[in-house]
Amino acid sequence: MKSMMNFEKYAKYFFAFTLFVGLASCDDDDDLNDTELFPDATGTISASDQTLSGNTLILEDVTVGQDTWVVVTNSDDQQMAAEPYLIEDDEDGEVRIELNEDANLTGNAEGDDFDVSLYADNPNEGTMGMYDEGIDDPVRDNMDMEVTQTVNTTAPGILGDDDQMVTDEGDVAFNNVNTGPTGGYVGLYGTNEDGTPNYDEMIGMSDYIQPGEQTNVTARFNEGYNYTTGETYYPRLYLDDPADQQFTYTASGGTEDMAEIYGYDSTTGTGSFVGNTANTTTPGGFTVGNTGTVGTTTM
């Protein structure tokens, strides 16, 4: 009888011990799974200061160790300047982000600054595949600093002044042209009878313009076109896209070498075309004076 009681006693101890070991093992497994599923987030950003093209910010290289959101904000007010962009953990490389109408695109000579940050898509809270502000955690480096880079951007543009000349060959020299990463072209347009720009017919253009800021860029009126003294003409900047240094734009609805845009039209919400500008994005024209000089005007 005593042996039976001891057996029952030991059996209870054995059961309790087994249950304890099993629970501890489960806890260890959970800890292991947590470690495997939710590692410390990693990521890097590489981006250079740049002239924007098509309101698009180019990040040369972004690497991540997990699904990650790229978040772009205005440096001055920290307002979102683009929709958060999701990079999956196997999509390292160049990233292009289109800035939206909340981006501070002033076109000032000193440029506009944007902060680019990485946020790991939180698998434990919020909604996977959707940016959850305040829930998706900022990625940190090995110094426990948030991975953020500030990028200075300048506006594409065409700049002329009163010292320009129209030569006997029909050349118009612009003091400065600033193009995006593919370079571009300057097209010339005339004026409608009601005084508005006539963008239906290109009456002159430049040769290919290298990327970045270029000085003394020349556009030429088409052969046989006679410009009129006192008339206003309008330059417009074009992309070289595809980047083949061959101007293939067609006004009838082509998709190559389209007109450059910068900022957003407050009325339409679409990108504003880039014309003759000093330090704003308001398109302008130039007037051929009596002496053959070209003076800049604004619309």
DRENFI-580163 format. One record per residue (C-alpha): residue in three letters; y, x, z. Coordinates in nm, 4 decimals. Layout:
# DRENFI-580163
<atom residuo="ala" py="Y" px="X" pz="Z"/>
...
# end
This chain:
# DRENFI-580163
<atom residuo="met" py="0.0000" px="0.0000" pz="0.0000"/>
<atom residuo="lys" py="0.2309" px="0.2845" pz="0.0929"/>
<atom residuo="ser" py="0.1522" px="0.4574" pz="-0.2357"/>
<atom residuo="met" py="0.2468" px="0.1406" pz="-0.4256"/>
<atom residuo="met" py="0.5813" px="0.1200" pz="-0.2452"/>
<atom residuo="asn" py="0.6550" px="0.4848" pz="-0.3203"/>
<atom residuo="phe" py="0.5698" px="0.4289" pz="-0.6831"/>
<atom residuo="glu" py="0.8089" px="0.1331" pz="-0.7065"/>
<atom residuo="lys" py="1.0762" px="0.3352" pz="-0.5318"/>
<atom residuo="tyr" py="1.0378" px="0.6302" pz="-0.7686"/>
<atom residuo="ala" py="1.0254" px="0.3946" pz="-1.0655"/>
<atom residuo="lys" py="1.3633" px="0.2501" pz="-0.9685"/>
<atom residuo="tyr" py="1.5085" px="0.6003" pz="-0.9335"/>
<atom residuo="phe" py="1.3632" px="0.7002" pz="-1.2688"/>
<atom residuo="phe" py="1.5070" px="0.3892" pz="-1.4381"/>
<atom residuo="ala" py="1.8493" px="0.4505" pz="-1.2868"/>
<atom residuo="phe" py="1.8402" px="0.8157" pz="-1.3922"/>
<atom residuo="thr" py="1.7350" px="0.7249" pz="-1.7450"/>
<atom residuo="leu" py="2.0153" px="0.4669" pz="-1.7718"/>
<atom residuo="phe" py="2.2698" px="0.7203" pz="-1.6485"/>
<atom residuo="val" py="2.1559" px="0.9840" pz="-1.8977"/>
<atom residuo="gly" py="2.1622" px="0.7278" pz="-2.1780"/>
<atom residuo="leu" py="2.5164" px="0.6173" pz="-2.0975"/>
<atom residuo="ala" py="2.6331" px="0.9759" pz="-2.0689"/>
<atom residuo="ser" py="2.4717" px="1.0499" pz="-2.4037"/>
<atom residuo="cys" py="2.6525" px="0.7530" pz="-2.5599"/>
<atom residuo="asp" py="2.9824" px="0.8757" pz="-2.4156"/>
<atom residuo="asp" py="2.9154" px="1.2197" pz="-2.5614"/>
<atom residuo="asp" py="2.8350" px="1.0619" pz="-2.8996"/>
<atom residuo="asp" py="3.1556" px="0.8567" pz="-2.8851"/>
<atom residuo="asp" py="3.3552" px="1.1683" pz="-2.8023"/>
<atom residuo="leu" py="3.1866" px="1.3496" pz="-3.0911"/>
<atom residuo="asn" py="3.2590" px="1.0630" pz="-3.3283"/>
<atom residuo="asp" py="3.6207" px="1.0522" pz="-3.2110"/>
<atom residuo="thr" py="3.6478" px="1.4234" pz="-3.2785"/>
<atom residuo="glu" py="3.4939" px="1.3905" pz="-3.6229"/>
<atom residuo="leu" py="3.6796" px="1.0772" pz="-3.7304"/>
<atom residuo="phe" py="4.0223" px="1.1470" pz="-3.5834"/>
<atom residuo="pro" py="4.0951" px="1.5196" pz="-3.6132"/>
<atom residuo="asp" py="4.4416" px="1.6659" pz="-3.5598"/>
<atom residuo="ala" py="4.6475" px="1.5807" pz="-3.8698"/>
<atom residuo="thr" py="4.7479" px="1.8674" pz="-4.0969"/>
<atom residuo="gly" py="4.9795" px="1.8995" pz="-4.3958"/>
<atom residuo="thr" py="5.2448" px="2.1094" pz="-4.5702"/>
<atom residuo="ile" py="5.5405" px="2.0434" pz="-4.8028"/>
<atom residuo="ser" py="5.6840" px="2.2766" pz="-5.0667"/>
<atom residuo="ala" py="6.0000" px="2.1565" pz="-5.2449"/>
<atom residuo="ser" py="6.3059" px="2.3255" pz="-5.3955"/>
<atom residuo="asp" py="6.6660" px="2.2107" pz="-5.4193"/>
<atom residuo="gln" py="6.7001" px="2.0407" pz="-5.7558"/>
<atom residuo="thr" py="6.8947" px="1.8450" pz="-6.0139"/>
<atom residuo="leu" py="6.7498" px="1.4948" pz="-6.0192"/>
<atom residuo="ser" py="6.6231" px="1.3344" pz="-6.3358"/>
<atom residuo="gly" py="6.5511" px="0.9627" pz="-6.3529"/>
<atom residuo="asn" py="6.6350" px="0.9279" pz="-5.9809"/>
<atom residuo="thr" py="6.3061" px="1.1072" pz="-5.9140"/>
<atom residuo="leu" py="6.2553" px="1.3661" pz="-5.6397"/>
<atom residuo="ile" py="5.9956" px="1.6315" pz="-5.7276"/>
<atom residuo="leu" py="5.7920" px="1.7934" pz="-5.4500"/>
<atom residuo="glu" py="5.6262" px="2.0982" pz="-5.5998"/>
<atom residuo="asp" py="5.3258" px="2.0940" pz="-5.3692"/>
<atom residuo="val" py="5.2054" px="1.8727" pz="-5.0855"/>
<atom residuo="thr" py="4.8779" px="1.9469" pz="-4.9068"/>
<atom residuo="val" py="4.7196" px="1.7148" pz="-4.6489"/>
<atom residuo="gly" py="4.4021" px="1.7054" pz="-4.4434"/>
<atom residuo="gln" py="4.3828" px="1.3261" pz="-4.4233"/>
<atom residuo="asp" py="4.5349" px="1.0177" pz="-4.5862"/>
<atom residuo="thr" py="4.9066" px="1.0772" pz="-4.5407"/>
<atom residuo="trp" py="5.2359" px="0.9029" pz="-4.6108"/>
<atom residuo="val" py="5.5256" px="1.0966" pz="-4.7639"/>
<atom residuo="val" py="5.8463" px="0.9484" pz="-4.6221"/>
<atom residuo="val" py="6.1890" px="1.0315" pz="-4.7708"/>
<atom residuo="thr" py="6.5071" px="0.9497" pz="-4.5784"/>
<atom residuo="asn" py="6.8770" px="1.0192" pz="-4.6254"/>
<atom residuo="ser" py="6.9596" px="1.3216" pz="-4.4119"/>
<atom residuo="asp" py="7.2850" px="1.1729" pz="-4.2851"/>
<atom residuo="asp" py="7.1770" px="0.8255" pz="-4.1705"/>
<atom residuo="gln" py="6.7935" px="0.8573" pz="-4.1743"/>
<atom residuo="gln" py="6.7633" px="0.5385" pz="-4.3781"/>
<atom residuo="met" py="6.4596" px="0.5141" pz="-4.6052"/>
<atom residuo="ala" py="6.5557" px="0.6505" pz="-4.9478"/>
<atom residuo="ala" py="6.2255" px="0.5625" pz="-5.1209"/>
<atom residuo="glu" py="5.9155" px="0.3569" pz="-5.0661"/>
<atom residuo="pro" py="5.6610" px="0.5521" pz="-4.8540"/>
<atom residuo="tyr" py="5.4170" px="0.7298" pz="-5.0853"/>
<atom residuo="leu" py="5.0492" px="0.7549" pz="-4.9900"/>
<atom residuo="ile" py="4.8562" px="1.0746" pz="-5.0615"/>
<atom residuo="glu" py="4.4812" px="1.0639" pz="-5.0078"/>
<atom residuo="asp" py="4.3205" px="1.3712" pz="-4.8566"/>
<atom residuo="asp" py="4.1864" px="1.4886" pz="-5.1939"/>
<atom residuo="glu" py="4.5126" px="1.4563" pz="-5.3913"/>
<atom residuo="asp" py="4.6957" px="1.7792" pz="-5.3075"/>
<atom residuo="gly" py="4.9536" px="1.9044" pz="-5.5586"/>
<atom residuo="glu" py="5.2852" px="1.7976" pz="-5.7139"/>
<atom residuo="val" py="5.4318" px="1.4670" pz="-5.5990"/>
<atom residuo="arg" py="5.7086" px="1.2703" pz="-5.7743"/>
<atom residuo="ile" py="5.8926" px="1.0076" pz="-5.5728"/>
<atom residuo="glu" py="6.1426" px="0.7651" pz="-5.7236"/>
<atom residuo="leu" py="6.4420" px="0.7188" pz="-5.4965"/>
<atom residuo="asn" py="6.5616" px="0.3620" pz="-5.4470"/>
<atom residuo="glu" py="6.8990" px="0.1892" pz="-5.4222"/>
<atom residuo="asp" py="6.9238" px="0.2810" pz="-5.0507"/>
<atom residuo="ala" py="6.9272" px="0.6524" pz="-5.1342"/>
<atom residuo="asn" py="7.2650" px="0.8193" pz="-5.0857"/>
<atom residuo="leu" py="7.3199" px="0.9335" pz="-5.4444"/>
<atom residuo="thr" py="7.6894" px="1.0153" pz="-5.4366"/>
<atom residuo="gly" py="7.7018" px="1.2627" pz="-5.7231"/>
<atom residuo="asn" py="7.9363" px="1.4857" pz="-5.5219"/>
<atom residuo="ala" py="7.9556" px="1.8494" pz="-5.6213"/>
<atom residuo="glu" py="7.7918" px="1.9678" pz="-5.2963"/>
<atom residuo="gly" py="7.4946" px="1.7427" pz="-5.3621"/>
<atom residuo="asp" py="7.3013" px="1.5017" pz="-5.1416"/>
<atom residuo="asp" py="7.0398" px="1.5944" pz="-4.8806"/>
<atom residuo="phe" py="6.7100" px="1.4158" pz="-4.8241"/>
<atom residuo="asp" py="6.4529" px="1.4757" pz="-4.5492"/>
<atom residuo="val" py="6.0888" px="1.4696" pz="-4.6591"/>
<atom residuo="ser" py="5.8308" px="1.4124" pz="-4.3823"/>
<atom residuo="leu" py="5.4553" px="1.3572" pz="-4.3546"/>
<atom residuo="tyr" py="5.2920" px="1.0792" pz="-4.1498"/>
<atom residuo="ala" py="4.9151" px="1.0575" pz="-4.1064"/>
<atom residuo="asp" py="4.7803" px="0.7102" pz="-4.1853"/>
<atom residuo="asn" py="4.6561" px="0.6032" pz="-3.8390"/>
<atom residuo="pro" py="4.2891" px="0.4925" pz="-3.8637"/>
<atom residuo="asn" py="4.2838" px="0.3476" pz="-3.5138"/>
<atom residuo="glu" py="4.5920" px="0.1244" pz="-3.5155"/>
<atom residuo="gly" py="4.7959" px="-0.0654" pz="-3.7722"/>
<atom residuo="thr" py="4.6678" px="-0.1233" pz="-4.1243"/>
<atom residuo="met" py="4.4999" px="0.1506" pz="-4.3248"/>
<atom residuo="gly" py="4.6637" px="0.1935" pz="-4.6645"/>
<atom residuo="met" py="4.9918" px="0.0473" pz="-4.5388"/>
<atom residuo="tyr" py="5.2738" px="0.2477" pz="-4.3826"/>
<atom residuo="asp" py="5.3102" px="0.1356" pz="-4.0211"/>
<atom residuo="glu" py="5.6382" px="0.2697" pz="-3.8860"/>
<atom residuo="gly" py="5.6034" px="0.3808" pz="-3.5253"/>
<atom residuo="ile" py="5.2219" px="0.3755" pz="-3.5488"/>
<atom residuo="asp" py="5.1429" px="0.6284" pz="-3.8216"/>
<atom residuo="asp" py="5.1898" px="0.9634" pz="-3.6505"/>
<atom residuo="pro" py="5.4079" px="1.2472" pz="-3.7828"/>
<atom residuo="val" py="5.2071" px="1.5475" pz="-3.8974"/>
<atom residuo="arg" py="5.2822" px="1.8577" pz="-3.6889"/>
<atom residuo="asp" py="5.2452" px="2.2279" pz="-3.7601"/>
<atom residuo="asn" py="5.0813" px="2.4884" pz="-3.5374"/>
<atom residuo="met" py="5.4072" px="2.5157" pz="-3.3402"/>
<atom residuo="asp" py="5.3875" px="2.1416" pz="-3.2652"/>
<atom residuo="met" py="5.6917" px="2.0792" pz="-3.4861"/>
<atom residuo="glu" py="5.7014" px="1.7823" pz="-3.7215"/>
<atom residuo="val" py="5.6371" px="1.8824" pz="-4.0841"/>
<atom residuo="thr" py="5.9719" px="1.8059" pz="-4.2510"/>
<atom residuo="gln" py="6.1706" px="1.9679" pz="-4.5293"/>
<atom residuo="thr" py="6.5300" px="1.9005" pz="-4.6344"/>
<atom residuo="val" py="6.5953" px="1.9004" pz="-5.0097"/>
<atom residuo="asn" py="6.9428" px="1.9207" pz="-5.1610"/>
<atom residuo="thr" py="6.9838" px="1.7307" pz="-5.4870"/>
<atom residuo="thr" py="7.2608" px="1.7352" pz="-5.7453"/>
<atom residuo="ala" py="7.3429" px="1.4833" pz="-6.0137"/>
<atom residuo="pro" py="7.2793" px="1.5309" pz="-6.3839"/>
<atom residuo="gly" py="7.6071" px="1.5062" pz="-6.5697"/>
<atom residuo="ile" py="7.8485" px="1.6019" pz="-6.8438"/>
<atom residuo="leu" py="8.1913" px="1.7450" pz="-6.7611"/>
<atom residuo="gly" py="8.4840" px="1.7951" pz="-6.9937"/>
<atom residuo="asp" py="8.8584" px="1.8507" pz="-6.9528"/>
<atom residuo="asp" py="9.1837" px="1.8659" pz="-7.1505"/>
<atom residuo="asp" py="9.1096" px="2.2151" pz="-7.2816"/>
<atom residuo="gln" py="8.8283" px="2.0961" pz="-7.5069"/>
<atom residuo="met" py="8.8732" px="2.1149" pz="-7.8851"/>
<atom residuo="val" py="8.7205" px="1.9383" pz="-8.1830"/>
<atom residuo="thr" py="8.6744" px="2.2078" pz="-8.4452"/>
<atom residuo="asp" py="8.6975" px="2.1661" pz="-8.8203"/>
<atom residuo="glu" py="8.3169" px="2.1494" pz="-8.8205"/>
<atom residuo="gly" py="8.3253" px="1.8524" pz="-8.5812"/>
<atom residuo="asp" py="8.2130" px="2.0371" pz="-8.2680"/>
<atom residuo="val" py="8.3025" px="1.9077" pz="-7.9218"/>
<atom residuo="ala" py="8.2709" px="2.1634" pz="-7.6403"/>
<atom residuo="phe" py="8.1939" px="2.0401" pz="-7.2889"/>
<atom residuo="asn" py="8.2693" px="2.2702" pz="-6.9992"/>
<atom residuo="asn" py="7.9559" px="2.1894" pz="-6.8046"/>
<atom residuo="val" py="7.6312" px="2.0003" pz="-6.8532"/>
<atom residuo="asn" py="7.3757" px="1.9666" pz="-6.5741"/>
<atom residuo="thr" py="7.0235" px="1.8565" pz="-6.6692"/>
<atom residuo="gly" py="6.6975" px="1.7955" pz="-6.4855"/>
<atom residuo="pro" py="6.3770" px="2.0025" pz="-6.4978"/>
<atom residuo="thr" py="6.2976" px="1.9307" pz="-6.8644"/>
<atom residuo="gly" py="6.6471" px="1.9982" pz="-7.0005"/>
<atom residuo="gly" py="6.8073" px="1.7519" pz="-7.2395"/>
<atom residuo="tyr" py="7.0667" px="1.6643" pz="-7.5029"/>
<atom residuo="val" py="7.4150" px="1.5167" pz="-7.5309"/>
<atom residuo="gly" py="7.4589" px="1.2294" pz="-7.7748"/>
<atom residuo="leu" py="7.7978" px="1.1090" pz="-7.9036"/>
<atom residuo="tyr" py="7.9008" px="0.7459" pz="-7.9566"/>
<atom residuo="gly" py="8.2064" px="0.5641" pz="-8.0870"/>
<atom residuo="thr" py="8.3985" px="0.2542" pz="-7.9836"/>
<atom residuo="asn" py="8.3581" px="-0.1107" pz="-8.0831"/>
<atom residuo="glu" py="8.6506" px="-0.3147" pz="-8.2155"/>
<atom residuo="asp" py="8.6971" px="-0.4677" pz="-7.8702"/>
<atom residuo="gly" py="8.7327" px="-0.1214" pz="-7.7153"/>
<atom residuo="thr" py="8.3869" px="-0.1085" pz="-7.5525"/>
<atom residuo="pro" py="8.1487" px="0.1817" pz="-7.6145"/>
<atom residuo="asn" py="7.9219" px="0.1357" pz="-7.9156"/>
<atom residuo="tyr" py="7.5865" px="0.2661" pz="-7.7980"/>
<atom residuo="asp" py="7.4036" px="0.1150" pz="-8.0940"/>
<atom residuo="glu" py="7.4813" px="0.4048" pz="-8.3267"/>
<atom residuo="met" py="7.4697" px="0.7721" pz="-8.2331"/>
<atom residuo="ile" py="7.7359" px="0.9576" pz="-8.4295"/>
<atom residuo="gly" py="7.6662" px="1.3096" pz="-8.3062"/>
<atom residuo="met" py="7.4517" px="1.5168" pz="-8.0744"/>
<atom residuo="ser" py="7.3943" px="1.8602" pz="-7.9269"/>
<atom residuo="asp" py="7.1110" px="2.1037" pz="-7.9688"/>
<atom residuo="tyr" py="6.8531" px="2.1269" pz="-7.6884"/>
<atom residuo="ile" py="7.0124" px="2.2131" pz="-7.3505"/>
<atom residuo="gln" py="6.8191" px="2.4267" pz="-7.1026"/>
<atom residuo="pro" py="6.7416" px="2.2852" pz="-6.7543"/>
<atom residuo="gly" py="7.0007" px="2.3213" pz="-6.4807"/>
<atom residuo="glu" py="7.3735" px="2.3831" pz="-6.5020"/>
<atom residuo="gln" py="7.4916" px="2.5104" pz="-6.8396"/>
<atom residuo="thr" py="7.8484" px="2.5935" pz="-6.9480"/>
<atom residuo="asn" py="8.0224" px="2.5606" pz="-7.2848"/>
<atom residuo="val" py="7.7742" px="2.3143" pz="-7.4301"/>
<atom residuo="thr" py="7.8591" px="2.1981" pz="-7.7812"/>
<atom residuo="ala" py="7.7819" px="1.8632" pz="-7.9416"/>
<atom residuo="arg" py="7.8617" px="1.8038" pz="-8.3086"/>
<atom residuo="phe" py="7.9668" px="1.4908" pz="-8.4911"/>
<atom residuo="asn" py="7.7229" px="1.3995" pz="-8.7658"/>
<atom residuo="glu" py="7.7886" px="1.5539" pz="-9.1033"/>
<atom residuo="gly" py="8.0247" px="1.3327" pz="-9.2996"/>
<atom residuo="tyr" py="8.1508" px="1.1445" pz="-8.9952"/>
<atom residuo="asn" py="8.5322" px="1.1455" pz="-8.9681"/>
<atom residuo="tyr" py="8.6553" px="1.1150" pz="-8.6139"/>
<atom residuo="thr" py="8.9891" px="0.9410" pz="-8.5590"/>
<atom residuo="thr" py="9.2837" px="1.0862" pz="-8.3683"/>
<atom residuo="gly" py="9.3527" px="0.8777" pz="-8.0585"/>
<atom residuo="glu" py="9.0087" px="0.7182" pz="-8.0671"/>
<atom residuo="thr" py="8.7851" px="0.7284" pz="-7.7580"/>
<atom residuo="tyr" py="8.4315" px="0.8631" pz="-7.7900"/>
<atom residuo="tyr" py="8.1505" px="0.8554" pz="-7.5394"/>
<atom residuo="pro" py="7.8920" px="1.1234" pz="-7.4596"/>
<atom residuo="arg" py="7.5598" px="1.0283" pz="-7.3053"/>
<atom residuo="leu" py="7.2977" px="1.2568" pz="-7.1522"/>
<atom residuo="tyr" py="6.9360" px="1.2347" pz="-7.2722"/>
<atom residuo="leu" py="6.6079" px="1.3690" pz="-7.1350"/>
<atom residuo="asp" py="6.3726" px="1.5998" pz="-7.3163"/>
<atom residuo="asp" py="6.0595" px="1.3969" pz="-7.2450"/>
<atom residuo="pro" py="5.8092" px="1.5005" pz="-7.3647"/>
<atom residuo="ala" py="5.9339" px="1.8536" pz="-7.3030"/>
<atom residuo="asp" py="5.9054" px="1.9816" pz="-7.6588"/>
<atom residuo="gln" py="6.2720" px="2.0680" pz="-7.7324"/>
<atom residuo="gln" py="6.2651" px="1.8172" pz="-8.0191"/>
<atom residuo="phe" py="6.4994" px="1.5179" pz="-7.9971"/>
<atom residuo="thr" py="6.2922" px="1.2101" pz="-8.0844"/>
<atom residuo="tyr" py="6.4965" px="0.9248" pz="-7.9318"/>
<atom residuo="thr" py="6.5117" px="0.6013" pz="-8.1311"/>
<atom residuo="ala" py="6.7563" px="0.3243" pz="-8.0391"/>
<atom residuo="ser" py="6.5185" px="0.0582" pz="-8.1709"/>
<atom residuo="gly" py="6.2924" px="0.0766" pz="-7.8669"/>
<atom residuo="gly" py="6.1173" px="0.4130" pz="-7.8576"/>
<atom residuo="thr" py="5.9911" px="0.5648" pz="-7.5337"/>
<atom residuo="glu" py="6.0671" px="0.9334" pz="-7.5936"/>
<atom residuo="asp" py="6.3773" px="1.1322" pz="-7.4926"/>
<atom residuo="met" py="6.5339" px="0.8326" pz="-7.3223"/>
<atom residuo="ala" py="6.8872" px="0.8258" pz="-7.1794"/>
<atom residuo="glu" py="6.9203" px="0.9958" pz="-6.8413"/>
<atom residuo="ile" py="6.9962" px="0.7775" pz="-6.5386"/>
<atom residuo="tyr" py="7.1368" px="0.8566" pz="-6.1957"/>
<atom residuo="gly" py="7.2040" px="0.6205" pz="-5.9077"/>
<atom residuo="tyr" py="7.1883" px="0.2430" pz="-5.9377"/>
<atom residuo="asp" py="7.4196" px="-0.0121" pz="-6.0938"/>
<atom residuo="ser" py="7.5381" px="-0.2370" pz="-5.8108"/>
<atom residuo="thr" py="7.5283" px="-0.5430" pz="-6.0387"/>
<atom residuo="thr" py="7.1924" px="-0.5030" pz="-6.2114"/>
<atom residuo="gly" py="7.0109" px="-0.2833" pz="-5.9590"/>
<atom residuo="thr" py="6.8873" px="-0.0644" pz="-6.2440"/>
<atom residuo="gly" py="6.9626" px="0.3025" pz="-6.3043"/>
<atom residuo="ser" py="7.3105" px="0.3976" pz="-6.4254"/>
<atom residuo="phe" py="7.3357" px="0.5928" pz="-6.7499"/>
<atom residuo="val" py="7.4936" px="0.9381" pz="-6.7290"/>
<atom residuo="gly" py="7.8092" px="0.9894" pz="-6.9331"/>
<atom residuo="asn" py="8.1221" px="1.2033" pz="-6.9079"/>
<atom residuo="thr" py="8.1828" px="1.2549" pz="-6.5362"/>
<atom residuo="ala" py="8.3787" px="1.4814" pz="-6.3064"/>
<atom residuo="asn" py="8.2327" px="1.4180" pz="-5.9594"/>
<atom residuo="thr" py="8.1215" px="1.0551" pz="-5.9839"/>
<atom residuo="thr" py="7.8527" px="0.8698" pz="-6.1748"/>
<atom residuo="thr" py="8.0964" px="0.6438" pz="-6.3624"/>
<atom residuo="pro" py="8.0422" px="0.6953" pz="-6.7371"/>
<atom residuo="gly" py="8.3553" px="0.8024" pz="-6.9218"/>
<atom residuo="gly" py="8.4785" px="0.8928" pz="-7.2647"/>
<atom residuo="phe" py="8.7053" px="1.1499" pz="-7.4243"/>
<atom residuo="thr" py="9.0017" px="1.0883" pz="-7.6518"/>
<atom residuo="val" py="9.0751" px="1.3010" pz="-7.9547"/>
<atom residuo="gly" py="9.4417" px="1.3944" pz="-7.9229"/>
<atom residuo="asn" py="9.6987" px="1.4577" pz="-8.1952"/>
<atom residuo="thr" py="9.6620" px="1.8311" pz="-8.1541"/>
<atom residuo="gly" py="9.2848" px="1.8205" pz="-8.1836"/>
<atom residuo="thr" py="9.2324" px="1.8687" pz="-7.8116"/>
<atom residuo="val" py="8.9972" px="1.6398" pz="-7.6260"/>
<atom residuo="gly" py="9.1115" px="1.4871" pz="-7.2975"/>
<atom residuo="thr" py="8.8686" px="1.3143" pz="-7.0615"/>
<atom residuo="thr" py="8.9215" px="0.9531" pz="-6.9607"/>
<atom residuo="thr" py="8.7265" px="0.7112" pz="-6.7466"/>
<atom residuo="met" py="8.6033" px="0.3638" pz="-6.8206"/>
# end
